[in-house]
């Protein structure tokens, strides 16, 4: 309901503006009768039409930049400044104390003097009409006691105080009918405009809050600093004639402002937020004051207590009234031997760090309640590993406790140790690791001379079966061990030639032979073979014994039928070439008719380091290494083909056809073997080294040799013979 329609007639308002506005405001907000429910109460400011919102940066910490602090009062002004006309509010007299009384119904009445006439307040006012009087504080008798009425605006109707009347919507002074102004009970509002009233329990109070989009203080439009509402209750605004979105507001809020003991900062963002601008936020960050001291603030208040520095230097400081460079700061950080827990991290102040009044995130080890912790950047975890204590003993820990029992060393030395109270260098430690031990699925062996056991490698018989260990892992062995053949750990009875894992053995009565033996293999022809001490056959005596065998009497047997060349040494016991020295793949001429079978001698002066050949049909010139002419034929023994006199110009296609009939006349060996013949002839001289050319398909001492038995085929990008000794050197 409209307030003006409510108070349509004969409402009189006595203003006590002779009192200071601040005094009046205090009185108005606390009026009421102490002996009854009637009385004034403070009114909660309603939400503004446009609520200021929370600034996104309100919690961000950092140095604020901007203008210097405005020279504004540090608290809200308690009196309104003059708007400029020089006038002040009129000062009507406070209603003369006529007196309070009660009637037979216990209702309160008030009599007053008006033009020498005593009148009853509210007499003749009915319906929606009330007479409003501003009355001074007064105490009167009531029954057996007294009642005190505080100064305030009292509402009367039908000749009694309307102490049940409440109307929360603010009412403007100028809404009161002018007809009552003539009797002196009402004065026109002054320079500062109208005032607003609210009513509760029959007593009116000057309104403070927001109404119709404007802010009021003690009934008048407010000018000055004030905090916001709801989510903006901690933020600072500046109101000019009740409005906060003005150019004056922005100017007043720019930079740093101290208000009610707190520091606020108006930033570019907070001053220009399109929804709630302008405002200043409680300052959080660091600021250097006029005294030159740099202080830390948290929501406008100088920070007290422990706190971290910047994110780039997360050290711990102790702040006293926002400053950390104080004697008290240093003294606090020195306490507890310099150790401080803060936000689940440990910091430590040292003599050096205290020079800068700070503690650093702790790095290192620390024993707490008998357990060892390792700290990294202030975060501690129960330590597992090895740590050398103050006594110089290096001990092992597991989850902060000294370890007892078996355990491995480092990854680089995974040996087995036995720890006693974290130490492995004890008499008990040595005793416990001696012999075989199973640990984490692996077997270790200690020889009794050291404090550790190593991963077991080698052979071991368990329950009659042979196991082979590799890095502590055992498997039933299949192969030859100590000249006997085993299958899944069980010893077998073998006889004759046996190939095991690419190695060749010869067994007699279950045991592999060693040293020299005359044996037949592929044919009835017996050859003299050499077996190493482990029973494996030596298939290249020159590589095994050395170049000294190049001086021995020999014959090179070339078979066109098997494309295999065998080097046989002279055996004085049998008077024949029967010592099996080596065998390798070879190529012979394309035409069988050009292959001259027979036995020939080689000559020292018929050798060439590089042999040049121009094909008579294609006229293409090619080159070959270590060539030795077979006198009595048209053939040379030499290496595979090269495109130039350079060991890295190999014709790979030619090499990959070794083991076929591909040459014009010659016999082609891999470079290693053509050099071997070349060197043997050089050592022994003319007619000492023989060559036998045969077309037989019979296998020699080492069978048919193919390229696959040697290097295999080379890739097309290969440029050299992998058997060439010059490449390996």
C-alpha positions as CSV (number, residue, x, y, z in Angstrom):
1,X,0.0,0.0,0.0
2,X,1.3,3.5,-0.9
3,X,2.6,5.3,2.2
4,X,1.2,8.7,1.0
5,X,-2.3,7.2,0.8
6,X,-1.9,5.7,4.3
7,X,-1.0,9.0,5.9
8,X,-3.7,11.0,4.2
9,X,-4.6,13.5,6.8
10,X,-3.7,15.2,10.0
11,X,-0.3,13.5,10.6
12,X,2.1,15.6,12.4
13,X,5.8,15.1,12.6
14,X,8.1,16.9,15.0
15,X,11.7,16.9,13.9
16,X,14.5,17.1,16.4
17,X,17.2,18.3,14.0
18,X,18.7,20.6,16.6
19,X,20.6,17.5,17.8
20,X,23.6,16.3,15.9
21,X,22.7,13.9,13.2
22,X,25.0,11.2,14.6
23,X,23.4,11.6,18.0
24,X,19.9,11.5,16.5
25,X,20.8,8.4,14.5
26,X,21.9,6.5,17.6
27,X,18.8,7.5,19.4
28,X,16.5,6.6,16.6
29,X,17.9,3.2,16.2
30,X,17.4,2.3,19.8
31,X,14.1,3.7,20.8
32,X,11.5,1.7,22.7
33,X,9.8,1.2,26.0
34,X,11.8,-0.9,28.4
35,X,8.8,-2.4,30.2
36,X,6.9,-3.6,27.2
37,X,7.4,-5.2,23.7
38,X,7.0,-1.8,22.2
39,X,10.1,0.0,21.0
40,X,12.4,0.6,18.0
41,X,14.7,-2.0,16.6
42,X,17.6,-1.8,14.1
43,X,16.4,-2.5,10.6
44,X,18.3,-4.9,8.3
45,X,19.3,-3.3,5.0
46,X,17.5,-4.9,2.1
47,X,19.4,-6.2,-0.9
48,X,20.3,-3.5,-3.4
49,X,18.6,-3.5,-6.7
50,X,21.9,-4.4,-8.3
51,X,24.1,-6.4,-5.9
52,X,27.9,-6.0,-6.3
53,X,29.4,-9.3,-7.3
54,X,32.6,-11.1,-6.2
55,X,35.6,-9.9,-8.1
56,X,37.5,-12.8,-9.7
57,X,40.8,-11.5,-8.4
58,X,39.6,-11.0,-4.8
59,X,41.7,-13.9,-3.5
60,X,44.7,-13.5,-5.7
61,X,47.9,-12.7,-3.8
62,X,50.5,-10.3,-5.3
63,X,51.8,-6.8,-5.4
64,X,49.2,-4.3,-6.3
65,X,50.1,-1.4,-8.5
66,X,48.2,1.8,-8.9
67,X,47.9,5.3,-7.5
68,X,48.9,6.2,-4.0
69,X,46.5,6.0,-1.1
70,X,43.8,8.7,-1.4
71,X,43.7,11.1,1.5
72,X,40.2,10.0,2.5
73,X,39.1,9.5,6.1
74,X,40.0,6.0,7.4
75,X,36.5,5.4,8.6
76,X,33.0,6.3,7.4
77,X,32.1,9.9,8.1
78,X,29.5,10.3,10.9
79,X,28.1,13.6,9.6
80,X,27.0,14.5,6.1
81,X,29.0,17.3,4.4
82,X,27.1,20.3,3.0
83,X,26.0,19.9,-0.6
84,X,26.9,23.5,-1.5
85,X,24.0,25.9,-0.7
86,X,25.2,26.8,2.7
87,X,21.8,25.9,4.2
88,X,21.3,23.3,6.9
89,X,18.3,21.3,7.9
90,X,15.7,23.4,9.9
91,X,15.8,22.8,13.6
92,X,12.3,22.6,15.0
93,X,11.9,22.3,18.7
94,X,11.6,18.9,20.2
95,X,8.0,18.4,21.2
96,X,7.6,19.9,24.7
97,X,7.2,17.2,27.3
98,X,3.6,17.2,28.1
99,X,3.7,13.8,29.6
100,X,2.8,10.1,29.3
101,X,-0.1,8.6,31.1
102,X,-2.2,5.4,30.9
103,X,-5.9,4.9,30.7
104,X,-8.0,2.3,32.4
105,X,-7.3,-0.2,29.6
106,X,-3.6,0.1,30.2
107,X,-3.0,2.0,26.9
108,X,-0.5,4.8,26.7
109,X,-1.6,8.4,26.1
110,X,0.5,11.5,25.5
111,X,-0.5,15.1,26.1
112,X,1.3,18.0,24.5
113,X,1.0,21.8,24.3
114,X,0.0,23.3,20.9
115,X,-0.4,27.1,20.8
116,X,-1.1,27.1,24.6
117,X,-3.7,24.4,24.0
118,X,-3.2,21.0,25.6
119,X,-3.9,18.3,23.1
120,X,-4.1,14.6,23.2
121,X,-1.8,13.0,20.7
122,X,-3.7,11.0,18.0
123,X,-7.1,12.4,19.0
124,X,-9.3,12.4,15.9
125,X,-6.9,10.2,13.9
126,X,-8.7,7.0,12.7
127,X,-8.6,4.4,10.0
128,X,-5.3,4.7,8.1
129,X,-4.5,8.1,9.6
130,X,-1.8,8.5,12.4
131,X,-0.3,11.4,14.1
132,X,3.5,11.2,14.3
133,X,5.4,13.1,17.0
134,X,9.1,13.2,17.7
135,X,9.3,13.0,21.5
136,X,12.2,13.4,23.9
137,X,13.3,10.7,26.3
138,X,10.9,10.7,29.3
139,X,10.2,8.5,32.3
140,X,6.8,8.3,33.8
141,X,4.9,6.4,36.5
142,X,3.0,3.3,35.6
143,X,1.2,1.4,38.2
144,X,3.7,0.4,40.9
145,X,6.7,1.3,38.8
146,X,8.1,3.6,36.2
147,X,8.4,3.3,32.4
148,X,11.1,5.0,30.3
149,X,10.3,6.1,26.8
150,X,13.3,6.7,24.7
151,X,13.4,9.7,22.3
152,X,12.0,8.9,18.9
153,X,9.1,9.1,16.4
154,X,5.9,7.8,18.0
155,X,2.7,7.0,16.2
156,X,-0.7,7.8,17.7
157,X,-4.3,7.0,16.7
158,X,-7.7,7.3,18.5
159,X,-5.9,9.2,21.2
160,X,-3.5,6.4,22.3
161,X,-0.1,5.2,21.3
162,X,-0.4,2.8,18.4
163,X,2.3,0.5,19.7
164,X,1.3,-2.4,17.5
165,X,1.6,-0.5,14.2
166,X,4.5,-1.7,12.0
167,X,5.2,-0.6,8.5
168,X,8.6,-1.7,7.0
169,X,8.5,0.2,3.7
170,X,10.4,3.5,4.1
171,X,8.2,6.6,4.1
172,X,9.5,9.9,2.8
173,X,9.0,13.0,5.1
174,X,7.6,14.9,2.2
175,X,4.8,12.4,1.8
176,X,3.2,13.9,4.9
177,X,0.3,16.2,4.0
178,X,1.3,19.9,4.0
179,X,-1.9,20.9,5.7
180,X,-0.4,20.1,9.1
181,X,2.7,22.2,8.4
182,X,0.9,25.3,9.6
183,X,0.8,24.3,13.2
184,X,4.5,24.2,13.5
185,X,4.8,20.4,14.0
186,X,6.3,19.8,10.5
187,X,9.1,21.6,8.8
188,X,10.1,21.5,5.1
189,X,13.1,19.2,4.5
190,X,16.4,21.0,4.2
191,X,19.3,21.1,1.9
192,X,20.0,17.4,2.1
193,X,16.6,16.4,0.8
194,X,14.0,14.2,2.3
195,X,14.5,11.6,5.0
196,X,13.1,8.0,5.1
197,X,11.4,6.4,8.0
198,X,10.3,2.8,8.8
199,X,7.9,1.9,11.6
200,X,8.1,-1.1,14.0
201,X,6.0,-1.4,17.2
202,X,4.6,2.1,16.8
203,X,8.1,3.8,16.8
204,X,9.6,5.3,13.6
205,X,13.3,5.0,12.8
206,X,15.5,6.8,10.3
207,X,16.1,4.3,7.5
208,X,19.6,3.0,6.6
209,X,19.9,0.7,3.7
210,X,19.0,0.5,0.0
211,X,15.7,1.7,-1.4
212,X,14.7,2.3,-5.0
213,X,18.2,1.6,-6.1
214,X,19.8,4.2,-3.7
215,X,21.7,3.8,-0.5
216,X,20.6,5.7,2.7
217,X,22.2,6.4,6.0
218,X,20.1,7.7,8.9
219,X,17.3,8.4,6.4
220,X,19.4,10.5,4.1
221,X,21.0,9.7,0.7
222,X,24.5,8.4,1.6
223,X,27.8,9.8,0.5
224,X,31.0,8.1,1.5
225,X,32.8,4.8,1.8
226,X,30.9,1.6,2.8
227,X,31.1,-2.1,2.5
228,X,28.8,-4.0,0.1
229,X,26.1,-6.6,0.6
230,X,26.0,-10.4,0.5
231,X,28.8,-11.8,-1.7
232,X,30.3,-8.3,-1.7
233,X,30.1,-7.8,2.0
234,X,33.9,-7.7,2.3
235,X,34.5,-5.3,-0.6
236,X,34.6,-1.5,-0.5
237,X,32.3,0.9,-2.4
238,X,32.1,4.6,-2.6
239,X,28.6,6.2,-2.7
240,X,27.8,9.6,-4.0
241,X,24.2,10.8,-3.1
242,X,23.2,7.2,-2.7
243,X,24.7,6.0,-6.0
244,X,27.9,3.8,-6.3
245,X,28.3,3.6,-10.1
246,X,29.7,7.1,-10.7
247,X,32.9,8.7,-12.0
248,X,33.4,10.0,-8.5
249,X,33.1,6.5,-7.1
250,X,35.8,5.2,-9.5
251,X,38.1,8.1,-8.6
252,X,37.7,7.6,-4.9
253,X,38.4,3.8,-5.1
254,X,41.5,3.9,-7.4
255,X,44.6,2.5,-5.7
256,X,45.0,1.7,-2.0
257,X,42.4,2.8,0.6
258,X,42.5,2.2,4.3
259,X,39.0,1.8,5.7
260,X,38.0,0.6,9.2
261,X,41.6,-0.6,9.8
262,X,41.8,-2.7,6.6
263,X,43.7,-2.1,3.4
264,X,41.7,-2.2,0.1
265,X,42.9,-2.0,-3.4
266,X,41.0,-0.7,-6.5
267,X,42.5,-2.4,-9.5
268,X,41.8,-1.9,-13.2
269,X,39.6,-5.0,-13.2
270,X,37.6,-4.3,-10.0
271,X,37.0,-0.7,-11.1
272,X,35.7,-1.6,-14.5
273,X,33.8,-4.8,-13.9
274,X,30.7,-4.2,-16.0
275,X,28.4,-5.8,-13.4
276,X,29.5,-4.5,-10.1
277,X,32.0,-1.7,-10.8
278,X,33.5,0.2,-9.3
279,X,34.8,-1.4,-6.0
280,X,38.0,-2.0,-4.1
281,X,38.9,-5.5,-2.8
282,X,40.5,-6.4,0.5
283,X,44.2,-6.4,-0.4
284,X,46.0,-9.7,-0.4
285,X,49.7,-9.6,-1.3
286,X,52.8,-7.6,-0.5
287,X,53.1,-3.8,-0.3
288,X,55.9,-1.4,0.7
289,X,54.5,1.2,3.1
290,X,55.5,4.8,3.6
291,X,57.9,3.6,6.3
292,X,59.8,1.6,3.7
293,X,58.8,-1.8,5.2
294,X,57.5,-4.4,2.8
295,X,54.5,-6.1,4.4
296,X,52.3,-9.0,3.6
297,X,48.5,-8.6,3.8
298,X,45.7,-11.2,3.8
299,X,42.3,-9.8,3.0
300,X,43.3,-6.3,4.0
301,X,44.9,-7.2,7.3
302,X,48.7,-7.4,7.9
303,X,49.5,-11.1,8.0
304,X,50.6,-12.8,11.2
305,X,52.3,-16.2,11.6
306,X,54.0,-18.7,9.2
307,X,53.6,-18.2,5.5
308,X,55.3,-19.1,2.2
309,X,57.0,-16.7,-0.1
310,X,56.3,-16.6,-3.9
311,X,55.7,-19.8,-6.0
312,X,59.2,-19.5,-7.5
313,X,60.8,-19.3,-4.0
314,X,58.5,-21.3,-1.8
315,X,60.5,-20.7,1.4
316,X,58.9,-20.3,4.9
317,X,58.8,-17.0,6.7
318,X,57.4,-15.8,10.0
319,X,55.4,-12.6,9.7
320,X,54.9,-10.1,12.5
321,X,52.3,-7.4,11.5
322,X,52.9,-8.3,7.9
323,X,56.7,-7.9,8.1
324,X,59.1,-10.9,8.1
325,X,62.4,-9.1,8.6
326,X,62.1,-8.7,12.3
327,X,64.0,-10.0,15.3
328,X,60.9,-11.8,16.4
329,X,60.7,-13.5,12.9
330,X,64.3,-14.7,13.2
331,X,63.8,-15.9,16.8
332,X,60.7,-17.9,15.9
333,X,62.4,-19.6,13.0
334,X,65.3,-20.5,15.2
335,X,63.0,-22.4,17.6
336,X,62.6,-26.2,17.5
337,X,66.2,-26.4,16.2
338,X,65.1,-24.7,13.1
339,X,62.5,-27.3,12.0
340,X,58.9,-26.3,11.3
341,X,55.9,-28.1,9.9
342,X,53.8,-26.1,7.6
343,X,51.0,-27.4,5.3
344,X,52.3,-31.0,5.5
345,X,55.8,-30.0,4.6
346,X,59.0,-29.7,6.7
347,X,61.1,-26.6,6.6
348,X,64.5,-26.0,8.1
349,X,66.2,-22.7,9.1
350,X,70.0,-22.7,9.0
351,X,72.5,-20.0,9.9
352,X,72.7,-19.1,6.3
353,X,68.9,-19.1,5.6
354,X,68.3,-17.0,8.8
355,X,70.4,-14.2,7.3
356,X,67.4,-13.8,4.9
357,X,64.9,-14.5,7.7
358,X,63.6,-17.7,6.1
359,X,63.5,-21.5,6.4
360,X,64.0,-23.7,3.4
361,X,62.1,-26.8,2.3
362,X,64.0,-29.6,4.0
363,X,66.2,-31.9,2.0
364,X,67.7,-34.9,3.7
365,X,67.1,-37.5,6.4
366,X,65.4,-37.3,9.8
367,X,64.6,-39.8,12.5
368,X,61.1,-39.3,14.0
369,X,59.7,-41.7,16.7
370,X,62.5,-44.2,15.9
371,X,61.8,-44.2,12.1
372,X,63.9,-42.8,9.4
373,X,62.3,-40.4,6.9
374,X,63.8,-39.0,3.7
375,X,62.7,-35.5,2.7
376,X,62.6,-34.1,-0.8
377,X,61.5,-30.5,-1.2
378,X,60.0,-30.6,2.3
379,X,58.0,-33.8,1.8
380,X,59.0,-36.7,3.9
381,X,58.4,-40.4,3.3
382,X,59.5,-43.5,5.3
383,X,62.9,-44.3,3.9
384,X,63.6,-47.6,2.1
385,X,67.2,-48.0,1.0
386,X,70.7,-47.6,2.4
387,X,71.8,-44.8,4.7
388,X,75.0,-44.1,6.4
389,X,74.4,-42.9,10.0
390,X,76.4,-40.7,12.2
391,X,78.4,-43.7,13.4
392,X,79.7,-44.2,9.9
393,X,77.8,-47.6,9.4
394,X,75.9,-48.0,6.2
395,X,72.6,-49.6,7.0
396,X,69.6,-50.8,5.1
397,X,66.1,-49.5,6.0
398,X,62.7,-50.7,5.0
399,X,59.8,-48.2,5.5
400,X,61.9,-46.3,8.0
401,X,62.9,-49.3,10.1
402,X,66.3,-51.0,10.1
403,X,66.1,-54.1,8.0
404,X,66.6,-57.7,9.3
405,X,66.9,-60.7,7.1
406,X,67.9,-61.5,3.5
407,X,68.0,-58.8,0.9
408,X,69.6,-57.8,-2.4
409,X,72.2,-55.2,-2.9
410,X,72.0,-52.5,-5.6
411,X,70.6,-53.2,-9.0
412,X,74.1,-52.9,-10.5
413,X,75.4,-55.6,-8.0
414,X,72.4,-57.8,-7.3
415,X,74.0,-60.0,-4.7
416,X,72.3,-61.5,-1.7
417,X,73.1,-60.2,1.8
418,X,71.9,-61.0,5.3
419,X,71.1,-57.9,7.4
420,X,71.3,-57.7,11.2
421,X,69.8,-54.4,12.4
422,X,70.3,-53.0,9.0
423,X,74.0,-54.0,8.8
424,X,75.3,-56.8,6.6
425,X,79.0,-56.8,7.8
426,X,78.6,-59.0,10.8
427,X,79.7,-62.5,11.6
428,X,76.1,-63.7,11.5
429,X,75.7,-62.0,8.1
430,X,78.6,-64.0,6.6
431,X,77.4,-67.3,8.1
432,X,73.9,-66.8,6.8
433,X,74.9,-66.2,3.2
434,X,77.4,-69.2,2.9
435,X,76.2,-71.9,0.5
436,X,73.1,-72.0,-1.7
437,X,70.1,-69.8,-1.0
438,X,66.8,-69.4,-2.8
439,X,65.5,-65.8,-2.8
440,X,62.7,-64.3,-4.9
441,X,62.8,-67.3,-7.3
442,X,66.5,-67.2,-7.9
443,X,69.5,-69.2,-6.5
444,X,72.5,-67.5,-4.9
445,X,75.7,-69.0,-3.8
446,X,78.1,-67.7,-1.0
447,X,81.6,-69.1,-0.8
448,X,82.0,-68.2,2.9
449,X,84.7,-65.7,2.3
450,X,82.5,-62.6,1.6
451,X,79.5,-61.0,3.1
452,X,77.3,-61.8,0.1
453,X,76.2,-64.6,-2.2
454,X,76.2,-64.2,-6.0
455,X,73.7,-65.3,-8.5
456,X,74.4,-68.9,-9.3
457,X,75.8,-69.6,-12.8
458,X,76.9,-73.0,-14.1
459,X,75.9,-76.5,-13.4
460,X,74.5,-78.3,-10.4
461,X,73.2,-81.8,-9.8
462,X,70.1,-82.0,-7.7
463,X,68.4,-85.4,-7.0
464,X,70.4,-87.1,-9.7
465,X,69.5,-84.5,-12.4
466,X,71.7,-81.9,-13.9
467,X,70.6,-78.3,-13.9
468,X,72.1,-75.3,-15.6
469,X,72.0,-71.9,-13.9
470,X,72.0,-68.6,-15.7
471,X,71.9,-65.5,-13.5
472,X,70.3,-67.6,-10.7
473,X,67.6,-69.2,-12.8
474,X,67.9,-73.0,-13.2
475,X,66.7,-75.3,-15.9
476,X,67.1,-79.0,-16.6
477,X,70.0,-79.2,-18.9
478,X,70.1,-80.6,-22.4
479,X,73.5,-80.8,-24.0
480,X,77.1,-81.9,-23.3
481,X,78.5,-81.5,-19.9
482,X,81.9,-82.9,-18.9
483,X,82.0,-84.9,-22.1
484,X,78.6,-86.6,-21.5
485,X,75.3,-85.9,-23.2
486,X,72.3,-85.0,-21.1
487,X,68.6,-84.7,-22.0
488,X,66.4,-82.8,-19.6
489,X,69.0,-83.3,-16.9
490,X,69.3,-87.1,-17.4
491,X,72.7,-88.5,-18.7
492,X,72.4,-90.3,-22.0
493,X,74.5,-93.0,-23.7
494,X,75.5,-91.7,-27.1
495,X,77.7,-93.1,-29.8
496,X,79.0,-91.6,-33.1
497,X,78.7,-88.2,-34.5
498,X,76.2,-85.8,-32.7
499,X,75.5,-82.2,-33.3
500,X,74.4,-80.2,-30.2
501,X,73.5,-76.5,-30.3
502,X,75.5,-76.0,-33.5
503,X,78.6,-77.8,-32.2
504,X,79.8,-81.3,-33.3
505,X,80.9,-84.1,-31.0
506,X,81.9,-87.7,-31.5
507,X,80.9,-90.1,-28.7
508,X,82.4,-93.4,-27.8
509,X,80.7,-95.5,-25.1
510,X,78.6,-92.4,-24.2
511,X,81.6,-90.1,-23.7
512,X,82.8,-87.4,-26.2
513,X,86.3,-87.9,-27.6
514,X,89.0,-85.2,-27.3
515,X,92.3,-84.4,-29.0
516,X,93.2,-86.2,-32.3
517,X,91.1,-89.0,-33.6
518,X,91.0,-90.9,-37.0
519,X,87.3,-91.1,-37.9
520,X,85.2,-91.6,-40.9
521,X,82.2,-89.3,-41.2
522,X,80.4,-89.0,-44.6
523,X,82.2,-91.8,-46.4
524,X,84.4,-94.7,-45.5
525,X,87.4,-92.4,-45.9
526,X,89.0,-91.7,-42.5
527,X,90.3,-88.3,-41.6
528,X,92.2,-87.1,-38.7
529,X,90.1,-84.7,-36.6
530,X,90.9,-82.5,-33.7
531,X,88.5,-82.2,-30.7
532,X,88.9,-79.6,-27.9
533,X,89.0,-80.6,-24.3
534,X,85.2,-80.1,-24.0
535,X,84.7,-82.5,-26.8
536,X,83.7,-80.0,-29.5
537,X,85.1,-80.5,-33.0
538,X,87.6,-77.9,-34.4
539,X,86.4,-77.1,-37.9
540,X,89.1,-74.6,-38.8
541,X,92.6,-75.5,-37.5
542,X,94.1,-72.3,-38.9
543,X,91.8,-70.1,-36.8
544,X,92.2,-72.3,-33.7
545,X,95.9,-72.9,-33.8
546,X,97.1,-69.9,-35.8
547,X,99.0,-69.1,-39.0
548,X,101.8,-71.5,-38.1
549,X,99.8,-74.2,-39.9
550,X,100.3,-72.3,-43.1
551,X,103.8,-73.8,-43.2
552,X,102.5,-77.3,-43.1
553,X,102.4,-79.5,-46.2
554,X,98.9,-79.3,-47.6
555,X,96.6,-80.0,-50.5
556,X,93.6,-77.9,-51.5
557,X,90.9,-80.2,-52.7
558,X,88.3,-78.4,-54.9
559,X,85.0,-80.3,-55.8
560,X,82.9,-79.1,-58.7
561,X,80.3,-81.6,-57.6
562,X,79.8,-80.2,-54.0
563,X,81.2,-76.6,-54.6
564,X,83.2,-77.2,-51.5
565,X,87.0,-76.7,-51.0
566,X,88.8,-78.8,-48.3
567,X,92.3,-78.0,-47.0
568,X,94.0,-81.3,-45.9
569,X,97.3,-81.4,-44.1
570,X,99.9,-84.1,-44.5
571,X,99.9,-86.8,-41.8
572,X,103.3,-88.5,-41.4
573,X,101.7,-91.4,-39.5
574,X,99.5,-92.5,-42.4
575,X,101.7,-90.9,-45.1
576,X,98.6,-89.1,-46.6
577,X,96.8,-85.8,-46.7
578,X,94.1,-86.8,-44.1
579,X,94.3,-84.1,-41.4
580,X,91.0,-82.1,-41.8
581,X,92.1,-78.5,-41.5
582,X,89.2,-76.5,-42.9
583,X,86.4,-76.6,-45.5
584,X,84.6,-73.7,-47.2
585,X,82.2,-72.8,-50.1
586,X,83.6,-72.2,-53.6
587,X,82.5,-71.4,-57.2
588,X,83.8,-73.0,-60.3
589,X,83.7,-72.3,-64.0
590,X,80.5,-72.2,-66.0
591,X,81.5,-74.8,-68.5
592,X,82.3,-78.2,-67.2
593,X,84.8,-78.7,-70.1
594,X,86.9,-75.8,-68.8
595,X,87.3,-77.5,-65.4
596,X,90.5,-79.4,-65.7
597,X,90.5,-82.2,-63.1
598,X,93.7,-83.4,-61.7
599,X,96.4,-82.5,-59.1
600,X,98.6,-79.5,-59.7
601,X,101.3,-77.5,-58.0
602,X,101.2,-73.8,-57.0
603,X,104.1,-71.4,-57.5
604,X,105.1,-68.4,-55.5
605,X,105.8,-66.2,-58.5
606,X,102.5,-66.9,-60.0
607,X,100.5,-64.9,-57.4
608,X,98.9,-61.5,-57.7
609,X,97.7,-59.2,-54.8
610,X,95.1,-57.8,-57.2
611,X,94.2,-59.8,-60.4
612,X,92.7,-57.9,-63.3
613,X,90.5,-59.8,-65.7
614,X,88.8,-58.5,-68.9
615,X,86.0,-60.7,-70.1
616,X,86.7,-61.6,-73.8
617,X,83.0,-61.5,-74.7
618,X,81.8,-58.5,-72.8
619,X,85.1,-56.6,-72.5
620,X,84.1,-55.8,-69.0
621,X,87.1,-55.5,-66.6
622,X,86.8,-56.8,-63.0
623,X,89.2,-57.2,-60.1
624,X,90.0,-60.0,-57.6
625,X,92.1,-60.2,-54.4
626,X,94.8,-62.7,-53.5
627,X,95.0,-64.6,-56.8
628,X,97.2,-67.8,-57.2
629,X,97.5,-69.4,-60.7
630,X,97.0,-73.1,-61.0
631,X,99.9,-74.1,-63.3
632,X,98.7,-76.6,-65.9
633,X,95.3,-75.1,-66.2
634,X,93.8,-71.8,-67.3
635,X,92.4,-71.2,-63.8
636,X,93.3,-68.9,-60.9
637,X,92.2,-69.3,-57.3
638,X,91.1,-65.8,-56.1
639,X,88.5,-63.9,-54.1
640,X,85.0,-62.8,-55.2
641,X,84.7,-60.0,-57.8
642,X,85.4,-56.3,-57.2
643,X,84.6,-53.3,-59.3
644,X,87.9,-51.6,-58.6
645,X,91.1,-52.3,-56.7
646,X,89.5,-51.3,-53.5
647,X,88.3,-53.7,-50.8
648,X,85.1,-51.7,-50.4
649,X,83.9,-52.1,-54.0
650,X,82.7,-55.7,-53.7
651,X,80.2,-57.0,-56.3
652,X,77.6,-58.3,-53.9
653,X,75.7,-60.1,-56.6
654,X,78.8,-62.1,-57.5
655,X,79.5,-62.8,-53.9
656,X,76.0,-64.1,-53.3
657,X,76.4,-66.7,-56.1
658,X,79.3,-68.4,-54.3
659,X,78.5,-72.2,-54.4
660,X,77.6,-72.2,-58.1
661,X,79.3,-72.5,-61.5
662,X,79.7,-68.8,-62.4
663,X,83.3,-68.0,-63.4
664,X,85.0,-68.0,-66.8
665,X,87.8,-70.4,-65.8
666,X,88.7,-69.6,-62.2
667,X,88.0,-70.9,-58.8
668,X,86.5,-68.4,-56.4
669,X,86.9,-68.5,-52.6
670,X,85.7,-66.1,-50.0
671,X,88.5,-63.5,-49.4
672,X,89.7,-65.1,-46.1
673,X,90.4,-68.5,-47.8
674,X,91.9,-67.1,-51.1
675,X,94.3,-65.2,-48.8
676,X,95.0,-68.3,-46.8
677,X,96.2,-70.2,-50.0
678,X,98.0,-67.1,-51.2
679,X,99.9,-66.8,-47.8
680,X,100.7,-70.6,-47.6
681,X,102.3,-70.6,-51.1
682,X,104.2,-67.5,-50.1
683,X,105.5,-69.2,-47.0
684,X,106.3,-72.6,-48.5
685,X,107.5,-71.7,-51.9
686,X,107.1,-73.4,-55.3
687,X,105.4,-76.7,-55.7
688,X,104.8,-77.3,-52.0
689,X,101.1,-76.5,-51.9
690,X,99.1,-78.8,-54.1
691,X,95.6,-78.4,-55.7
692,X,93.3,-81.2,-56.6
693,X,90.4,-80.4,-58.9
694,X,87.6,-83.0,-58.9
695,X,84.1,-83.3,-60.1
696,X,83.1,-85.9,-57.5
697,X,80.0,-85.5,-55.5
698,X,81.6,-87.2,-52.5
699,X,81.6,-85.1,-49.3
700,X,84.9,-84.2,-47.7
701,X,85.8,-84.3,-44.0
702,X,83.3,-81.5,-43.1
703,X,80.6,-82.3,-45.6
704,X,79.1,-80.0,-48.2
705,X,79.6,-76.3,-47.3
706,X,77.2,-73.6,-48.5
707,X,77.2,-69.9,-48.2
708,X,74.4,-70.3,-45.6
709,X,76.9,-72.2,-43.4
710,X,79.1,-69.1,-43.4
711,X,77.9,-65.5,-43.9
712,X,74.7,-66.1,-45.7
713,X,73.8,-63.8,-48.6
714,X,74.7,-60.1,-48.2
715,X,72.4,-57.2,-48.6
716,X,72.6,-55.2,-51.8
717,X,74.1,-52.3,-49.9
718,X,77.1,-54.3,-48.6
719,X,80.4,-53.0,-50.1
720,X,82.9,-55.5,-48.7
721,X,83.5,-59.2,-48.0
722,X,82.8,-59.8,-44.3
723,X,85.5,-62.6,-44.3
724,X,88.2,-60.2,-45.5
725,X,90.9,-60.0,-42.7
726,X,91.7,-56.5,-43.8
727,X,88.2,-55.3,-42.9
728,X,88.4,-56.7,-39.4
729,X,91.8,-55.2,-38.7
